[in-house]
């Protein structure tokens, strides 16, 4: 029939085939390209590459919209703040990491990236926040992920989560002027572009802090602290093959046992701004 579109019935390319003008019909009446291919793997590879391009585009658009506030700051506000640079904060559970990061964000006019990263990954992967939270800073075995896949309408494997996380951290690093809490950011981004902080405290102090902020019993707080520490260490060990407790991975390590939140914030600000001043004065800057 004139004008009829024919294409291979089993070809991996289906309607996207560019050879549909050259066809033949077998004895069963099926239409095939003379050079048909069943290379489903190749088709799958192209689909994955296209999905990755779309995800990268979504990440760029989403983060750019979230960081637009920083771009719109007045020149005076930028002078008063610490435009540029990235601070990463690795923390033990209960060592006041969230509070310190929030204070630094306000006082340095830098964008805070903590739980916001969960939103970005969920947006990038087009999946629910609940799924991302189940993977966030945790080591999830293949078996556990496989079991979980039966109960989720749309599932994300741990390796896929890591791919999205790395792309998002890299994008944030490219924009700069951000404080990134956890998620192995100091292993993803080049160390020379970072000011890497590690917050620690004695176990009893951290348990007491969690009891206060979460209104938890001592047993509940201890369980939370130990599990969270184990999850974070396992996450870093599995995906980055690093020991997050190694002090050599940080530019400034603060023990909260003998310092207040105010003191920690002031110490980090002073060290960060001093380093920025030295970099600005460097001939290579």
C-alpha positions as CSV (number, residue, x, y, z in Angstrom):
1,X,0.0,0.0,0.0
2,X,1.3,3.4,-1.0
3,X,2.5,5.4,2.0
4,X,2.4,2.5,4.4
5,X,5.1,2.5,7.0
6,X,6.7,-0.9,7.5
7,X,9.4,-1.9,9.9
8,X,11.0,-5.0,11.4
9,X,8.8,-7.0,13.6
10,X,11.6,-8.1,16.0
11,X,14.3,-5.6,15.2
12,X,15.8,-4.0,18.3
13,X,15.3,-0.6,16.7
14,X,11.5,-1.1,16.2
15,X,9.9,2.1,14.8
16,X,13.1,4.0,15.2
17,X,14.8,1.9,12.6
18,X,16.4,4.0,9.8
19,X,16.3,1.2,7.3
20,X,12.5,0.7,7.1
21,X,12.6,1.6,3.4
22,X,14.4,-1.7,2.7
23,X,12.1,-4.6,3.8
24,X,11.3,-8.2,3.0
25,X,8.4,-10.5,4.0
26,X,9.0,-14.1,5.3
27,X,6.7,-17.0,4.7
28,X,4.8,-16.2,7.9
29,X,4.0,-12.7,6.7
30,X,6.4,-10.9,9.0
31,X,8.2,-7.8,7.7
32,X,11.9,-7.5,8.2
33,X,14.7,-5.1,7.2
34,X,17.3,-6.8,5.0
35,X,19.9,-5.9,7.6
36,X,17.8,-6.2,10.7
37,X,19.5,-6.4,14.1
38,X,18.5,-8.0,17.3
39,X,21.2,-6.2,19.3
40,X,19.0,-5.4,22.3
41,X,22.1,-4.7,24.4
42,X,23.0,-1.8,22.1
43,X,19.5,-0.4,22.2
44,X,19.6,-0.6,26.0
45,X,22.9,1.2,26.1
46,X,21.5,4.0,24.1
47,X,18.5,4.2,26.3
48,X,20.6,4.4,29.4
49,X,22.8,7.1,27.9
50,X,19.7,9.1,27.0
51,X,18.3,8.7,30.5
52,X,21.7,9.9,31.9
53,X,21.6,13.0,29.7
54,X,18.1,13.8,30.8
55,X,18.9,13.3,34.5
56,X,22.0,15.5,34.2
57,X,19.8,18.2,32.6
58,X,17.2,17.9,35.3
59,X,20.0,18.2,38.0
60,X,21.4,21.3,36.3
61,X,18.0,23.0,36.1
62,X,16.9,22.1,39.6
63,X,20.0,23.1,41.4
64,X,20.4,26.3,39.4
65,X,16.9,27.3,40.4
66,X,17.7,26.5,44.1
67,X,20.9,28.5,44.0
68,X,19.5,31.5,42.1
69,X,19.1,33.3,45.5
70,X,22.9,33.4,45.8
71,X,23.3,34.7,42.3
72,X,20.9,37.5,43.1
73,X,22.7,38.7,46.2
74,X,23.8,42.3,46.1
75,X,27.4,43.2,45.7
76,X,27.6,44.4,49.3
77,X,26.0,41.2,50.6
78,X,28.6,39.2,48.7
79,X,31.4,41.3,50.2
80,X,30.1,40.7,53.7
81,X,29.8,37.0,53.0
82,X,32.2,34.4,51.8
83,X,31.3,34.0,48.1
84,X,32.9,31.1,46.4
85,X,34.5,28.0,47.9
86,X,32.9,24.9,49.4
87,X,32.9,23.7,53.0
88,X,32.3,20.0,53.6
89,X,31.3,18.8,57.0
90,X,31.8,15.2,58.1
91,X,30.3,14.5,61.6
92,X,29.7,11.9,64.2
93,X,26.1,11.4,65.1
94,X,25.2,13.8,67.9
95,X,28.2,16.1,67.4
96,X,26.1,19.1,66.5
97,X,26.8,18.9,62.8
98,X,23.4,20.1,61.6
99,X,23.3,23.1,64.0
100,X,26.9,24.2,63.1
101,X,26.2,23.8,59.4
102,X,23.0,26.0,59.7
103,X,24.9,28.7,61.6
104,X,27.8,28.7,59.1
105,X,25.3,29.0,56.2
106,X,23.7,32.0,57.7
107,X,26.8,33.8,58.8
108,X,28.9,33.1,55.7
109,X,26.0,33.7,53.2
110,X,26.6,30.2,51.8
111,X,24.0,27.7,50.5
112,X,23.4,24.8,52.9
113,X,23.3,21.3,51.3
114,X,22.2,18.7,53.8
115,X,18.8,17.1,53.5
116,X,18.3,19.2,50.4
117,X,20.5,16.6,48.6
118,X,17.8,14.0,49.2
119,X,15.4,16.3,47.3
120,X,17.8,16.7,44.5
121,X,18.4,13.0,44.1
122,X,14.7,12.3,44.2
123,X,14.1,14.9,41.6
124,X,17.0,13.6,39.4
125,X,15.9,10.0,39.7
126,X,12.2,10.9,39.5
127,X,11.5,8.7,42.5
128,X,10.0,9.3,46.0
129,X,12.0,10.8,48.8
130,X,11.2,7.8,51.0
131,X,13.2,5.6,48.7
132,X,16.1,8.0,48.7
133,X,16.0,8.2,52.5
134,X,16.3,4.5,52.7
135,X,19.7,4.7,50.8
136,X,21.0,8.0,52.1
137,X,24.4,7.5,53.8
138,X,23.7,3.8,54.3
139,X,25.3,0.6,53.1
140,X,22.5,-1.4,51.6
141,X,23.3,-5.0,50.6
142,X,22.2,-6.2,47.1
143,X,20.0,-8.7,48.9
144,X,18.2,-6.0,50.9
145,X,17.8,-3.9,47.8
146,X,16.4,-6.8,45.9
147,X,13.8,-7.5,48.6
148,X,12.9,-3.8,48.8
149,X,12.3,-3.7,45.0
150,X,9.3,-6.0,45.5
151,X,7.6,-3.4,47.7
152,X,8.3,-0.2,45.7
153,X,6.3,0.9,42.6
154,X,9.6,2.5,41.4
155,X,12.9,1.3,42.8
156,X,16.4,2.7,42.8
157,X,19.4,0.4,43.3
158,X,22.2,1.6,45.5
159,X,24.7,1.9,42.6
160,X,22.1,4.1,40.8
161,X,21.7,6.2,43.9
162,X,25.4,6.7,44.0
163,X,25.5,7.8,40.4
164,X,22.9,10.5,41.0
165,X,24.6,11.6,44.2
166,X,28.0,12.0,42.5
167,X,26.5,14.1,39.7
168,X,24.6,16.3,42.1
169,X,27.7,16.8,44.4
170,X,29.8,17.6,41.3
171,X,27.3,20.2,40.1
172,X,27.1,21.8,43.6
173,X,30.9,21.9,43.6
174,X,31.0,23.6,40.2
175,X,28.7,26.4,41.4
176,X,30.6,26.7,44.7
177,X,29.5,28.9,47.7
178,X,28.0,25.9,49.4
179,X,28.3,24.0,52.7
180,X,27.8,20.2,52.0
181,X,27.0,18.0,55.0
182,X,28.1,14.4,54.8
183,X,27.4,12.1,51.7
184,X,31.1,11.6,51.1
185,X,31.4,15.0,49.4
186,X,35.0,15.4,50.5
187,X,35.8,12.2,48.6
188,X,33.9,13.2,45.5
189,X,35.2,16.8,45.0
190,X,38.9,17.8,44.5
191,X,40.4,18.4,48.0
192,X,42.2,21.5,46.8
193,X,38.8,23.2,46.2
194,X,37.4,22.3,49.6
195,X,37.7,23.3,53.3
196,X,37.1,19.9,54.9
197,X,35.7,19.8,58.5
198,X,35.3,16.8,60.8
199,X,33.2,17.1,64.0
200,X,33.6,14.5,66.8
201,X,32.7,14.2,70.4
202,X,32.8,11.6,73.2
203,X,30.0,9.0,72.9
204,X,28.3,10.0,76.2
205,X,28.2,13.6,75.1
206,X,26.6,12.7,71.8
207,X,24.0,10.4,73.5
208,X,23.1,13.3,75.8
209,X,22.7,15.7,72.8
210,X,20.4,13.3,70.9
211,X,18.3,12.7,74.1
212,X,17.8,16.5,74.3
213,X,17.1,17.3,70.6
214,X,15.0,14.2,69.9
215,X,13.4,14.0,73.3
216,X,14.6,10.4,73.4
217,X,15.3,7.9,76.2
218,X,19.0,7.1,76.8
219,X,18.5,3.6,75.2
220,X,16.9,5.1,72.1
221,X,19.5,7.8,71.8
222,X,22.4,5.3,72.2
223,X,20.9,3.0,69.5
224,X,20.4,6.0,67.1
225,X,24.0,7.2,67.6
226,X,25.6,3.8,67.2
227,X,23.5,2.8,64.2
228,X,24.0,6.2,62.4
229,X,27.7,6.1,62.9
230,X,27.9,2.5,61.6
231,X,25.7,3.3,58.6
232,X,27.8,6.3,57.6
233,X,31.1,4.5,58.1
234,X,29.9,1.5,56.1
235,X,28.6,3.8,53.3
236,X,32.0,5.6,52.9
237,X,33.9,2.3,53.2
238,X,31.8,0.5,50.5
239,X,31.5,3.3,47.9
240,X,34.6,5.3,48.4
241,X,36.9,2.7,50.0
242,X,38.0,5.2,52.6
243,X,38.1,5.4,56.4
244,X,36.1,8.5,57.3
245,X,37.7,8.5,60.8
246,X,41.2,9.2,59.4
247,X,42.1,12.7,60.5
248,X,44.3,13.1,57.4
249,X,41.2,13.4,55.3
250,X,40.3,16.8,56.9
251,X,41.6,20.3,57.1
252,X,40.2,21.0,60.5
253,X,39.1,18.5,63.1
254,X,37.0,19.8,66.1
255,X,36.3,17.8,69.3
256,X,33.0,19.2,70.7
257,X,33.9,17.9,74.2
258,X,35.6,21.1,75.1
259,X,34.1,23.6,72.7
260,X,30.6,25.1,72.3
261,X,28.6,25.4,69.1
262,X,29.4,29.1,69.1
263,X,33.1,28.4,69.5
264,X,33.1,25.8,66.8
265,X,31.3,28.2,64.4
266,X,33.8,31.0,65.1
267,X,36.8,28.6,64.7
268,X,35.6,27.3,61.4
269,X,34.8,30.8,60.1
270,X,38.1,32.2,61.1
271,X,40.1,29.3,59.5
272,X,38.0,29.3,56.3
273,X,38.3,33.0,55.8
274,X,42.0,33.0,56.6
275,X,42.5,30.2,54.0
276,X,40.5,32.2,51.4
277,X,42.6,35.2,52.1
278,X,45.8,33.3,51.6
279,X,44.5,31.8,48.3
280,X,43.5,35.3,47.1
281,X,47.0,36.6,47.9
282,X,48.7,33.7,46.2
283,X,50.3,34.5,42.8
284,X,48.6,31.4,41.4
285,X,45.2,32.8,42.4
